[in-house]
Amino acid sequence: MSARYTAARTSVRTAGIMVLFTVVFTALMSATFQLTRPAIEASALEGKMRLIREVLPPSAYDNALLDDSVALGPTPELGLDQGGRIYRARLAGQPVALVLEVVAPDGYAGRIQLVVAVGADGRVSGVRVTAHKETPGLGDYIDPSKDRNKSQPWIGQFAGVSFADVGLEKWKVKRDGGNFAYRSGATISARAVTNATARAVDYAVRQSDALFAAPPGERL
């Protein structure tokens, strides 16, 4: 048997092993994904509901919130470059609140993601930071889980406030002439969240009728 023939057989054999390995590995990965997908989806849904419960009490509505939502395309007012989603809360069929995904693009360390619940009366139910990269121990107090003041976290000051209480022109941190508190040395983080919350309230108030009237799953 020639060396050339032996090399060819070795190459074919190696290629066959690699193809077999790829097929088996892909099959295992696919099977694992299919087996774990229900648990992953359930966990993701529970994570969303946990966030929503933090900004809107479950007793406030009786519809299936995750099934009653509309998708948004790119929406600069809410900082959503890639679009987002708004959940509609209803009680006995009547509009109660909107839960909006919002992004503050101007945090100290980049984008700050939020959920903001705004009642049908234009009053904020709650605000929560869902993702950020603000400086640990300085600007991360915008996240109540990082705020040292557990009894009165900074972000709680928005709950219950509407434009009737604080006009849009005053919906700023006090350093900028507004009504909302901030922590010394970390104004940028507070300013970004405060301004993004104002934009969310303004958007919810202006678009409320259209958002509640849209069919579930509609992309606006």
FIVOMI-167006 format. One record per residue (C-alpha): x, y, z; chain; residue number from 0. Coordinates in pm, 1 decimal, padded with zeros to 6 digits. Layout:
N
x->X	y->Y	z->Z	kette->A	nr->NUM
...
//
This chain:
220
x->00000.0	y->00000.0	z->00000.0	kette->A	nr->0
x->00144.2	y->00336.5	z->-00103.2	kette->A	nr->1
x->00198.6	y->00623.8	z->00139.4	kette->A	nr->2
x->-00032.0	y->00840.1	z->-00072.9	kette->A	nr->3
x->-00312.7	y->00583.3	z->-00048.3	kette->A	nr->4
x->-00265.8	y->00555.1	z->00326.8	kette->A	nr->5
x->-00279.1	y->00933.5	z->00370.2	kette->A	nr->6
x->-00600.3	y->00952.1	z->00167.8	kette->A	nr->7
x->-00763.0	y->00682.0	z->00380.1	kette->A	nr->8
x->-00656.9	y->00862.1	z->00696.4	kette->A	nr->9
x->-00803.2	y->01189.2	z->00570.2	kette->A	nr->10
x->-01134.1	y->01026.1	z->00480.0	kette->A	nr->11
x->-01149.6	y->00849.2	z->00815.1	kette->A	nr->12
x->-01075.0	y->01171.8	z->01005.6	kette->A	nr->13
x->-01337.4	y->01360.7	z->00807.3	kette->A	nr->14
x->-01590.3	y->01088.1	z->00879.4	kette->A	nr->15
x->-01519.6	y->01102.3	z->01252.9	kette->A	nr->16
x->-01557.9	y->01480.2	z->01253.4	kette->A	nr->17
x->-01889.4	y->01462.7	z->01065.9	kette->A	nr->18
x->-02016.8	y->01194.4	z->01301.8	kette->A	nr->19
x->-01904.9	y->01396.4	z->01604.7	kette->A	nr->20
x->-02077.6	y->01707.5	z->01466.1	kette->A	nr->21
x->-02402.3	y->01521.9	z->01400.8	kette->A	nr->22
x->-02405.9	y->01358.8	z->01746.0	kette->A	nr->23
x->-02311.0	y->01682.4	z->01924.3	kette->A	nr->24
x->-02576.9	y->01880.2	z->01736.3	kette->A	nr->25
x->-02838.3	y->01617.7	z->01815.0	kette->A	nr->26
x->-02747.9	y->01625.1	z->02184.0	kette->A	nr->27
x->-02759.1	y->02004.6	z->02191.9	kette->A	nr->28
x->-03095.7	y->02008.6	z->02016.3	kette->A	nr->29
x->-03239.8	y->01747.9	z->02252.0	kette->A	nr->30
x->-03109.9	y->01937.1	z->02555.4	kette->A	nr->31
x->-03259.7	y->02261.9	z->02428.8	kette->A	nr->32
x->-03598.3	y->02099.7	z->02364.2	kette->A	nr->33
x->-03599.1	y->01939.8	z->02708.9	kette->A	nr->34
x->-03502.3	y->02257.6	z->02892.9	kette->A	nr->35
x->-03697.3	y->02508.2	z->02682.6	kette->A	nr->36
x->-04022.1	y->02487.7	z->02884.7	kette->A	nr->37
x->-03832.8	y->02550.6	z->03208.0	kette->A	nr->38
x->-03636.6	y->02837.2	z->03052.6	kette->A	nr->39
x->-03952.6	y->02998.4	z->02913.7	kette->A	nr->40
x->-04133.3	y->02954.4	z->03245.6	kette->A	nr->41
x->-03839.6	y->03111.7	z->03427.8	kette->A	nr->42
x->-03833.0	y->03406.0	z->03185.0	kette->A	nr->43
x->-04206.7	y->03462.5	z->03226.9	kette->A	nr->44
x->-04177.9	y->03444.0	z->03604.9	kette->A	nr->45
x->-03893.8	y->03694.8	z->03588.2	kette->A	nr->46
x->-04110.3	y->03935.4	z->03389.6	kette->A	nr->47
x->-04403.1	y->03893.7	z->03625.9	kette->A	nr->48
x->-04178.1	y->03946.2	z->03927.5	kette->A	nr->49
x->-04066.1	y->04279.1	z->03783.7	kette->A	nr->50
x->-04419.9	y->04380.0	z->03697.7	kette->A	nr->51
x->-04537.7	y->04295.0	z->04049.7	kette->A	nr->52
x->-04273.9	y->04533.2	z->04184.8	kette->A	nr->53
x->-04424.2	y->04827.0	z->03994.8	kette->A	nr->54
x->-04790.9	y->04728.4	z->03985.2	kette->A	nr->55
x->-04976.6	y->04535.6	z->04259.7	kette->A	nr->56
x->-05145.2	y->04216.8	z->04128.3	kette->A	nr->57
x->-05465.2	y->04323.6	z->04304.7	kette->A	nr->58
x->-05489.8	y->04621.7	z->04068.4	kette->A	nr->59
x->-05583.9	y->04413.7	z->03761.6	kette->A	nr->60
x->-05750.8	y->04085.4	z->03666.2	kette->A	nr->61
x->-05633.0	y->04019.8	z->03310.5	kette->A	nr->62
x->-05341.2	y->03802.9	z->03194.9	kette->A	nr->63
x->-05088.5	y->04079.5	z->03164.0	kette->A	nr->64
x->-04830.3	y->03890.3	z->02959.9	kette->A	nr->65
x->-05096.8	y->03803.7	z->02702.3	kette->A	nr->66
x->-05228.3	y->04159.5	z->02684.9	kette->A	nr->67
x->-04939.0	y->04350.7	z->02538.2	kette->A	nr->68
x->-04839.9	y->04542.5	z->02228.6	kette->A	nr->69
x->-04499.8	y->04554.7	z->02063.7	kette->A	nr->70
x->-04332.7	y->04881.1	z->01977.5	kette->A	nr->71
x->-04095.7	y->04945.7	z->01692.4	kette->A	nr->72
x->-03806.1	y->05184.8	z->01750.0	kette->A	nr->73
x->-03946.2	y->05451.2	z->01984.0	kette->A	nr->74
x->-03700.9	y->05733.7	z->02055.6	kette->A	nr->75
x->-03929.6	y->05886.9	z->02320.9	kette->A	nr->76
x->-03876.5	y->05576.3	z->02533.1	kette->A	nr->77
x->-03513.4	y->05525.1	z->02434.1	kette->A	nr->78
x->-03604.5	y->05203.1	z->02252.1	kette->A	nr->79
x->-03370.1	y->05185.6	z->01955.4	kette->A	nr->80
x->-03467.9	y->04825.5	z->01884.0	kette->A	nr->81
x->-03828.3	y->04851.3	z->01998.0	kette->A	nr->82
x->-03988.1	y->04715.8	z->02313.0	kette->A	nr->83
x->-04313.3	y->04606.9	z->02469.1	kette->A	nr->84
x->-04596.6	y->04761.8	z->02668.4	kette->A	nr->85
x->-04826.2	y->04555.3	z->02891.3	kette->A	nr->86
x->-05186.9	y->04664.4	z->02949.7	kette->A	nr->87
x->-05348.0	y->04611.2	z->03289.8	kette->A	nr->88
x->-05727.6	y->04600.5	z->03304.7	kette->A	nr->89
x->-05983.1	y->04544.0	z->03578.2	kette->A	nr->90
x->-06325.9	y->04416.1	z->03472.1	kette->A	nr->91
x->-06227.0	y->04510.8	z->03117.9	kette->A	nr->92
x->-06147.5	y->04871.4	z->03205.8	kette->A	nr->93
x->-05799.2	y->05022.6	z->03157.8	kette->A	nr->94
x->-05600.8	y->05039.5	z->03479.8	kette->A	nr->95
x->-05235.2	y->05093.9	z->03392.8	kette->A	nr->96
x->-04962.8	y->05059.1	z->03132.5	kette->A	nr->97
x->-04631.7	y->04892.2	z->03210.7	kette->A	nr->98
x->-04366.4	y->05027.9	z->02977.1	kette->A	nr->99
x->-04017.7	y->04908.7	z->02893.5	kette->A	nr->100
x->-03798.8	y->05218.4	z->02889.9	kette->A	nr->101
x->-03429.3	y->05293.3	z->02835.6	kette->A	nr->102
x->-03236.5	y->05591.2	z->02970.3	kette->A	nr->103
x->-02951.5	y->05627.4	z->02720.1	kette->A	nr->104
x->-02755.5	y->05877.8	z->02926.8	kette->A	nr->105
x->-02647.6	y->05696.1	z->03240.6	kette->A	nr->106
x->-02298.7	y->05757.7	z->03376.7	kette->A	nr->107
x->-02180.7	y->05418.6	z->03249.2	kette->A	nr->108
x->-02418.8	y->05376.4	z->02959.7	kette->A	nr->109
x->-02776.4	y->05268.6	z->02908.4	kette->A	nr->110
x->-03010.5	y->05211.7	z->03201.0	kette->A	nr->111
x->-03308.3	y->04983.1	z->03139.8	kette->A	nr->112
x->-03628.8	y->05040.5	z->03331.8	kette->A	nr->113
x->-03987.6	y->04933.6	z->03367.0	kette->A	nr->114
x->-04232.9	y->05210.7	z->03448.0	kette->A	nr->115
x->-04596.9	y->05153.3	z->03541.6	kette->A	nr->116
x->-04830.0	y->05444.8	z->03472.8	kette->A	nr->117
x->-05192.4	y->05437.6	z->03583.4	kette->A	nr->118
x->-05479.7	y->05527.7	z->03353.6	kette->A	nr->119
x->-05502.4	y->05850.7	z->03555.2	kette->A	nr->120
x->-05143.6	y->05939.9	z->03459.7	kette->A	nr->121
x->-05006.9	y->05862.1	z->03805.0	kette->A	nr->122
x->-04687.7	y->05655.0	z->03837.7	kette->A	nr->123
x->-04743.2	y->05324.7	z->04012.1	kette->A	nr->124
x->-04376.7	y->05230.2	z->04031.0	kette->A	nr->125
x->-04036.5	y->05239.9	z->03861.7	kette->A	nr->126
x->-03766.6	y->04971.6	z->03865.3	kette->A	nr->127
x->-03422.5	y->04954.4	z->03709.0	kette->A	nr->128
x->-03382.8	y->04621.9	z->03529.9	kette->A	nr->129
x->-03026.9	y->04656.2	z->03397.2	kette->A	nr->130
x->-02745.8	y->04909.5	z->03437.9	kette->A	nr->131
x->-02369.2	y->04948.5	z->03469.6	kette->A	nr->132
x->-02361.1	y->05244.5	z->03707.0	kette->A	nr->133
x->-02071.6	y->05273.9	z->03949.2	kette->A	nr->134
x->-02104.4	y->05028.0	z->04239.4	kette->A	nr->135
x->-02144.1	y->05205.4	z->04570.5	kette->A	nr->136
x->-02201.0	y->05543.8	z->04405.6	kette->A	nr->137
x->-02454.3	y->05558.7	z->04121.4	kette->A	nr->138
x->-02609.2	y->05218.2	z->04161.2	kette->A	nr->139
x->-02851.0	y->05341.3	z->04429.9	kette->A	nr->140
x->-03099.6	y->05382.4	z->04142.1	kette->A	nr->141
x->-03145.1	y->05005.3	z->04178.3	kette->A	nr->142
x->-03339.1	y->04943.3	z->04501.9	kette->A	nr->143
x->-03156.8	y->04615.0	z->04556.0	kette->A	nr->144
x->-02830.1	y->04815.4	z->04574.1	kette->A	nr->145
x->-02969.5	y->05117.1	z->04759.0	kette->A	nr->146
x->-02837.5	y->05128.7	z->05116.2	kette->A	nr->147
x->-03158.2	y->05293.5	z->05230.8	kette->A	nr->148
x->-03378.2	y->04984.2	z->05222.5	kette->A	nr->149
x->-03667.6	y->05144.5	z->05408.7	kette->A	nr->150
x->-03699.0	y->05434.3	z->05163.4	kette->A	nr->151
x->-03509.4	y->05354.2	z->04842.1	kette->A	nr->152
x->-03439.8	y->05650.2	z->04619.5	kette->A	nr->153
x->-03644.6	y->05520.9	z->04326.8	kette->A	nr->154
x->-03954.0	y->05493.6	z->04543.9	kette->A	nr->155
x->-04004.4	y->05871.5	z->04529.9	kette->A	nr->156
x->-04173.8	y->05842.1	z->04188.3	kette->A	nr->157
x->-04457.1	y->05619.1	z->04308.9	kette->A	nr->158
x->-04789.3	y->05799.5	z->04324.9	kette->A	nr->159
x->-04670.2	y->06111.8	z->04140.5	kette->A	nr->160
x->-04834.7	y->06253.1	z->03827.7	kette->A	nr->161
x->-04794.3	y->06561.2	z->03610.8	kette->A	nr->162
x->-05084.2	y->06711.1	z->03806.6	kette->A	nr->163
x->-04855.8	y->06700.2	z->04113.8	kette->A	nr->164
x->-04525.5	y->06776.2	z->03943.9	kette->A	nr->165
x->-04544.6	y->06940.4	z->03604.1	kette->A	nr->166
x->-04327.0	y->06818.0	z->03320.1	kette->A	nr->167
x->-04106.1	y->07127.3	z->03357.8	kette->A	nr->168
x->-04034.2	y->07030.0	z->03720.9	kette->A	nr->169
x->-03990.2	y->06656.1	z->03659.5	kette->A	nr->170
x->-03614.7	y->06683.5	z->03710.6	kette->A	nr->171
x->-03367.1	y->06631.8	z->03991.1	kette->A	nr->172
x->-03339.3	y->06922.5	z->04233.4	kette->A	nr->173
x->-02995.4	y->07013.5	z->04106.3	kette->A	nr->174
x->-03156.5	y->07094.0	z->03770.2	kette->A	nr->175
x->-03433.3	y->07298.4	z->03931.0	kette->A	nr->176
x->-03678.1	y->07011.2	z->03963.5	kette->A	nr->177
x->-03857.8	y->06835.2	z->04246.6	kette->A	nr->178
x->-03679.5	y->06500.3	z->04275.9	kette->A	nr->179
x->-03398.6	y->06413.6	z->04513.6	kette->A	nr->180
x->-03059.1	y->06278.4	z->04414.1	kette->A	nr->181
x->-02746.6	y->06166.7	z->04596.3	kette->A	nr->182
x->-02441.6	y->06394.2	z->04602.3	kette->A	nr->183
x->-02164.9	y->06278.1	z->04373.3	kette->A	nr->184
x->-02393.0	y->06066.5	z->04156.9	kette->A	nr->185
x->-02626.5	y->06311.6	z->03991.1	kette->A	nr->186
x->-02592.5	y->06170.0	z->03639.6	kette->A	nr->187
x->-02750.7	y->05835.6	z->03726.2	kette->A	nr->188
x->-03044.0	y->05998.9	z->03906.5	kette->A	nr->189
x->-03089.6	y->06255.1	z->03629.8	kette->A	nr->190
x->-03101.2	y->05983.5	z->03361.7	kette->A	nr->191
x->-03366.4	y->05781.1	z->03547.6	kette->A	nr->192
x->-03571.6	y->06087.8	z->03639.1	kette->A	nr->193
x->-03576.0	y->06222.1	z->03283.4	kette->A	nr->194
x->-03656.2	y->05879.1	z->03136.7	kette->A	nr->195
x->-03945.4	y->05841.9	z->03382.0	kette->A	nr->196
x->-04081.1	y->06181.3	z->03275.7	kette->A	nr->197
x->-04067.8	y->06078.1	z->02910.1	kette->A	nr->198
x->-04243.3	y->05750.5	z->02991.6	kette->A	nr->199
x->-04525.3	y->05926.9	z->03176.7	kette->A	nr->200
x->-04561.8	y->06179.7	z->02896.3	kette->A	nr->201
x->-04575.7	y->05901.5	z->02636.2	kette->A	nr->202
x->-04824.0	y->05692.4	z->02835.4	kette->A	nr->203
x->-05057.1	y->05988.2	z->02888.3	kette->A	nr->204
x->-05047.7	y->06096.0	z->02524.1	kette->A	nr->205
x->-05078.2	y->05744.6	z->02376.4	kette->A	nr->206
x->-05303.6	y->05582.9	z->02636.8	kette->A	nr->207
x->-05619.5	y->05555.0	z->02424.2	kette->A	nr->208
x->-05437.2	y->05410.4	z->02122.7	kette->A	nr->209
x->-05233.3	y->05169.0	z->02335.5	kette->A	nr->210
x->-05535.6	y->05029.4	z->02519.1	kette->A	nr->211
x->-05738.6	y->05004.6	z->02195.6	kette->A	nr->212
x->-05476.0	y->04810.3	z->01998.5	kette->A	nr->213
x->-05538.6	y->04433.8	z->01957.2	kette->A	nr->214
x->-05319.3	y->04210.2	z->02178.1	kette->A	nr->215
x->-04992.0	y->04132.0	z->02006.6	kette->A	nr->216
x->-05023.4	y->04425.5	z->01767.6	kette->A	nr->217
x->-04700.4	y->04592.2	z->01661.8	kette->A	nr->218
x->-04735.3	y->04971.6	z->01672.2	kette->A	nr->219
//
